[in-house]
Amino acid sequence: MDTLYRTLAGCKRQERQSQEKLYRQFYPVLFALCKNFFEDKHDIVTAINNGMLKVFTNIHQYDESKGEFFNWMYTTVRNAALTMLRDRKRQSVDYVEITEEMELPSAENPFEQLSGNDIQQYLMQLPAATRRICSLFYIDGFSVKEIAAALAISEGTVKWHLSESRTRLKVIFENLL
C-alpha cells in the first residue's frame, strides 16, 4: 500500500509517470467495469479514459478518511461511464418500456452463489442494456429509482430489464446442469 500512496502523491503533483502507473495498475478492473456498460472496445476504453481524467483532475478531493482510494476511483469511473451513456441518447433503442402485461421482478439475486469471474462471464451473455441495469442493481447496489435517474429511463423499464436478466440467466444456469 505504501507504493499506492507514493503513486497518489505523484498524481497530486501531476507527474505523468505516476498517472500512467496508476492507470496501468487499475486498468484491468476498470475495463471489466466498463465492459458491463459497453460492447465496443473503443467505447469501453473511452469510458475508462473519461473516468481516469476525472480522477486525475479531482484527485485532491479524495479524502482518505472517507474510504479507500479504489472505491473512490471506481465510483468516479462508473459515473463517467453512466454520463457517457446518458449523453449518447441511445436509450430509446436499447431499452424496452414495461407494459401492464409484463412481469415485475422478484427480489432474488441470481449472483449470490457465484464468483466474480463467473458473474462477468454470465453478464456478458446478456444484451447490453439489460447487462448495464443488472450490473448496477446487483453488483453496484443501486436502487431501481437511482438506476432510472442515472440512465434517464422509467422505473418500469428498469424493473423489466431486471426481470429479463433473471429470466435469461435462469435459462443459462439451467443449461449448465
N, C-alpha and C positions, 0 to 999 in steps of 0.2 A: 504494500500500500504506500510505502514511502516513495516509490517511484511515481505513483499516480500523483501524489502531492507535488512532487518536483515538476511533473509534466503540467499540472494545472497552474502552478506558479509561472511557468514559462508561457503558458497560454494567456495568462493575465497580463504578461509583459508583451504580448502579441508576437512572440517568437514563432516563426514559421515551422521550425523543426519540431517544437513542442506540439503545435497544432496538428502537424502531419502525424506525429507519434500517437496522439490521442485519437485522431480519425482512424488510423490503421488498427489501433487496439480494439476499438468498438465496432468497426465496420461489419464484421460477420453478424453480430446480434442485431444491429440496426438494419442490415439487409433483410434478415428474417422478419423483423417487424414490418418493414415497408412492403415486403412481399405479400403480406396479408391484405394490403390495400390496392396494389397494382399488379398487373400481369406482365407488362412490358418492362424489360430490364432497364431501359432508359428512364422510364418513369420512376422506378424504384431508386435508382441512383440519384435522380433529380430530387426526389423527396429527402433522401439522406443528406444530400448536399445543402438543400434549403434549411433543413433542421440543424445541421452542424454549423452553418453560417450563423444561425440564431444563437447557438451555443457559444460560439467564439465571440460574437458581438455582445452577448449578455452575460459572459462568464463572471463578471464582477457581481452579478446579482445572486449567484449561487451562495447559499448560506449553509455551511457545513453542519450547523446546529439543528437545521430543519430536516436533515436526511442525507442519505448517501448521494454522491455525485452521479452515479449511474442512474438512479431513479429520476433525478432532475433532468439529465440529458435525454433519457428515454422518453420522458413526458414531452420535452421540448421537440424532439424529432417526430414523435407521434402527432403532436398538434400541428406541426408543419405539414405532415402528410395529409391530415384532415383538411387543413386550409387549402392545400393543393387540390384535393377532391372537390371541395366547395367551389373553388374558383373555376373549375372546368365546366361547371353547369351541365354535366353529362348525366346527372342522376335520373332524369326523365327516361333515359334509355336503359339504364342499369336496374332501376327499381320497379317493382310491381306494387301498385296500390292494393291494399286489402279491401275485400268486399265482405258483405254480410255472410256470404256462403262459406267463406274460408275459415279454417280452424284457428283458434287462438293458441299460442304456445303454452306448453306445460312448464312447470318450474324445474324439471330435471336438467342436470348439466351433463351433456354427453361426454365431457372430457375429464370427469372426476377420477377415473381409474387409469388414465394414460400418462405416459412420459412426455416430456417436451418435444422430443423428436417425432414421436407418434402423432402428436397433435398437429405439428406442422405438416406432416405427410397427409393427414386426413383433411386438413383445412384446404390444402392445395387442390383437392378434388371437387371443391365447391365452386359455384360460379363466383366471379369477383365480388359482386355487390353483396351476396349472401355471406361470403367469407369475411368481408370487412365488418359487417354487422355482428356476425358470430364472434369474431375476434375481439371486438370492442366490448361485447356483453360478457362473454365467458372468461376471456383471458385478462382483459384490462379492467373489468368490473364496472363499466359504465352502465347507467340505468337506461331503460327504454327512452325516457324523456331526454336524457343527455345525448344519446345517440341521434335521436331525431333532430335535436337542435344543432348538433355538430355537423350533420350531413344535410341539413335543410330539407328534411323529408317528414312525412307524418309519422306519428307514433304507431298507427296501424300498419304502416309499411314496415317499420322496424319489427313489429310483432310477427308479421307474415314471414319475413326473412328468418327470424329465429325459429319459427315453426318449420319452415322449409329446410333449414340447416339440420334440425333434428331428424326430419323425415329422411333426408338424403344420407345423413350419417348412419342412421339405423340400417338402411339398406347396405351401406358399405360394411358396417360391422357384422351384419348377418352373413354377408358373402365371405367373410373371413373364417367363419366357423365351419 
